[in-house]
Amino acid sequence: MLGPAKFITRAGKAFNILACTAVVAMMLLSTADVVLRLFGKPIPGTYELVGFLGTVVVSFALAFTSMEKGHIAVEILVEKLPQRTQLAIEAFCNLIGALLFGVIAYQAVLYAVDMKKSGEVSLTLQMPPYPFIFGIAAGCALLCLLLVADFLKSLRRTIVT
């Protein structure tokens, strides 16, 4: 059976592969639309599809980017502090981030359920947006779990150091 940390790591990598696939799909769709416009045959709903795929790209890449420490971090002040204080600040930031993305995931689920009940669809393609909102919730929930795991690691290192 997979441990929680390995599960989160594998899920983050899998989500990132889906995000990369969505980027490629956006590129191919946009390119095909531009080329077909030259012949007077644009692809209907390209703008909507690119927007929907954009939600997949951003939300599904969150956890992997955090795993790779790819987010912007300003450490000018923190790096001058003692090691134990740095670890405590890291733990605190991970906890705050986990709480924030947990709330975002929860609110996204509520919003998706509301959108599903209302029956709202996109203008051109008549596609429901709620599956993509659930995708945002999934990406944020995975990041929340990753930040909780990072918080526990940072807290353990703070106590041991």
Secondary structure, 3 states (H helix, E strand, C coil): CCCHHHHHHHHHHHHHHHHHHHHHHHHHHHHHHHHHHHCCCCCCCHHHHHHHHHHHHHHHHHHHHHHCCCCCCCCCCHHHCCHHHHHHHHHHHHHHHHHHHHHHHHHHHHHHHHHHHHCCCCCCCCCCCHHHHHHHHHHHHHHHHHHHHHHHHHHHHHHHC
